[in-house]
Amino acid sequence: MSLLSISPASRRQGGFTLMELLVVMSILSILATVGLAGYRYKTKVAREAVLKENLFQMHNALEQHRVDRGRYPASLSALRDLQYLREIPMDPMTQSKDTWATELEDADPSNPEAELGIRRVRSTSTDLGTNGIPYNEW
């Protein structure tokens, strides 16, 4: 059978038209875009959950130190050295253990020469959380 004897209708059945391919590619690109946006959002939510947990653990260790020793520690490394924490956790927003912002306790008016301890720890990231509050204000 030669190519000339094949009818035009049977020749078209072998593949897809350009329009069909464009429609399929458009649908796939829309699905990929939606999936990527969802992935980024879920990744951000997961990092925020890690940040909340790390802040909770560090604040808990700071308070335990204050209760046990009568004052806050002078540095975060003291929490690790005295085994209140196994290690200083990483800030998931800055991807570093060394970028935590610390707030010192208020000076004692009866003992102004006393060394001030760390009473609060915050992230240094200025990005906005999903709740609209910057991470450095958590």
N, C-alpha and C positions, 0 to 999 in steps of 0.2 A: 504494500500500500504506500503510495507516495504522499508527500505533504500536500500536494495540490488536491488530492481526493478527500482530505479531512475537511469537514464542514467548519465554518467560522464559529459556530456555537460550541463545538466540542474543543476547539483550540483555547477558548477563554476559560474553560473549567479548570485549567491546570494551576492557576495562581491567584493572588490577590490583586485587586486594583490599587492604584496609588491612593485613592480616597479612603479605602478600607484601612490601609496601613497608617495613614495620617490620623484617622479616628482612633485606632488602637493606641498609637503613640501618644496622642493627646490624653486619653484616659489614663494611661500608665504614668505620664508625667504629673497629672493632677493627683493621683493616688500617692505617688512618691512625695510630692510636696506636703500633702496632708500628713503623711506618716512621719516625715522629717520634723515638721512643726510639733507634732505630738511627742516625738522622741526628745526634742530639745526641752519642752516643757517638763516632761517627767524627769529628765536628768536634773533640771534646776530644782524641782521639788525634792528630789532625793538628796542633793547637796545641801539644801536648806534643812532637811531633817538631820543630817550629819552635823551641821553647824549647831543646831539646837541642842543635840545630845552632847557635843563636845563642850559647849558653854555650860550646860548643866553640870557635867562632871567636874569641870574646873572650878565652878562656883561652889560646888559641894566640897571639893577638896580644900578650897580656901577657908570655908567655914569650919571644916573639921580641924584644920591647922589652928584657927583662932580659938576654938573651944579647947583643944588639947594644950596649946602653948600660951594662951592668953593674948596673942597678937597675930596679925596677919603676916604672911611671909614677905620678905623683902624682894624676892624674885620668884618667877615661875619655876626655875630650875630647883629651888628649894623644895617644892612640892614633889618633884621627882626624886631628889636626893633623900628626902625623909620618907619616901615610899607612900605618899598620899596619892600619887599617880604613878603608873608604871612608866609612862613617858608622856611628854607634852604632846597633846594631840595636834594634828595638822588642821589648819584653817582651810576648809574645803573651798572657800571662795578665792583665796589667794594662793592655794596649793603650797603653803609654807608653814613650818612650825615656828618660825622666827618673826612673824609679822603681827602677832597678837598685840592689840593696844591694851595697856593696863591703866587702871585708875587707882590712884593711891587713896588711902583712907585720910580722913580729916585729921589735922594736927590736934593733939591733946593740949588744951590750954594749961593744964597743970604740969605738963612735961613737954615743953616746946622743942627740946633737944632730942627727943626720942625719934628713932628711925621709923619712917612711915612704911607701912606694908601695903601690899596690893589687895584691894577689896573687891575689884571687879575686873573682868576681862571682856574685851569686845573684839570683833573682827575689824580689820582695817579697810575692808572692801567698802567702797561707796556705791556699789551697784544697788539697785532697788530689788527688794524681795517680791515675791508674788503677792504679799500683803500691802505693798506700796511703801514700806518702811525700809530705809537703807540698812544694809547689814551691819554697819558700824553703830547703829542705834539699838540693836537687839540686846 
